[in-house]
Structures are given as structure tokens and as C-alpha cells.
Amino acid sequence: MKVAQLGNKAHIHKNIIEACKKGNESARYQLYQLYAKAMYNVSYRMMNNREEAEDMLQDAFTQAFMKLDSFRYDSSFGSWLKRIVVNTCINAMNKRKVELTYCEEVYSGNVFEEVEAEPRYTVQLVNRAMEQLPEGSRMVFSLYLMEGYDHGEIAQIMGITESTSKSQYMRAKRKVAELLKGFTED
């Protein structure tokens, strides 16, 4: 997305960002306060653990502040920072040598077909279901559904094939639907 397309979004908080670039600690704290909650949510969805999510958040902000001079307002600061958070989480997962469980069958159709048209799932239930997914599936599910990455981008980020990303997503989607159905029957 070009700066012209972004309009004022690319320049939101520009004064604070420029003050941060000059080493102003108060501005850094202010920028942290503006973005910490949203970036923590991204990190938590990927790491599935509060302590690890907090660690990833701190690492990501440390990296962002160190690389702030490279931020050129080509995108919004939030998008730039979210990419750092996602990459920080991916790198941490890779250090643990995440083994993806490959799905041999490709599911067709809508796996939520059995779900009634009336929404009956809360955010808490969906989060509870996501927490029970295997790590690799949860990351693909989160990146695709929650963060808006496409399968090509996910494949590149995670070092997997696009078809693996798609099958992991379908498997995660099926598992979440199954878990949600079980939660509502309890």
C-alpha cells in the first residue's frame, strides 16, 4: 500500500515517532502505551501463553525502537510494528523447532455448515478453542483469520509451503468448530 493510499493513517502519531527517533524516553513510553495492548493480543494469539506473549511483546518493542530509524511512513506504524511482533513470535517458535502436524486430507466445503446460523459463540469460547490447537495450526489459524495474512504470506513467514498453510488452516478451522460445538453442549 502506497503512502498516498494510506493518507493520514501513515502519519498518525508522527510527532511521537519522530521524538522517539531522537531518543525521547517519554515519547517511547507514550508510543508503547498506544500500541502495547493491541500488540500483546497479536502475540498472545500466536504464543498461547501469557508469559511468553509478554516476553515477545517486550522483545518486539525493543527491536522496533532499535530499528525506528528505518520506519519511513510507507505504512502505518501499527502495521509496521505488528509485522515485527509476528516475526518475533515466529522466530521464537522456530527456535523451539516447531513440528507442524501435516494434514493428509484436504477438506472441502464449509466446515462450519453444521453450525446454526444464529451466532452463539462468544469471543471467550473461540479463544478457549484456539488455545487447544496444536502450535503450528494455531499460528496459521491466527495469522490467517485474526491478522489477515494470506496463505502465501504465511508460507513465507513460517517457512512452509502455501498448500501446507491452507491444510493447516482447514484443519484448525475444523478443530475449532468441533471444540465450539462441544463447548455449547456442555
C-alpha angles and dihedrals in degrees: 000000000000124000090246090057092048094052113178093351091080090053099046109128090006093145091053092046092049090049088051090052087057091054099257105162093197090056090049090053090048092050090048091052091050096053108021098092096049092044091047089055091053091048094046093051089053100041098035090209128092097217094046091046090053090049091049090048092053092045091049094050091047090053092045093052091047091050097038092113087064092059105105103174091252086132135011115288089240092057091047092049093045090056089054091049092049092047091047090053093045091050091050090050092048090053087059088050097237111215110211115215104230118222113222098192123060113219119221130201128022112319089202093061092111092054115099117249090240108087110237102161123100126209087250092057093048091049090048090053092047091052089061095056120104111262098254094046091046091053094050091045092049096045093048103038104027104029099034100235117149122232093258091056092044091051090052094045095047098036094241134117122271090242090054089052091051094047092046089051093049091048092049091047091052092047093049091050090049093049093046090052089051092048093054093048092055 
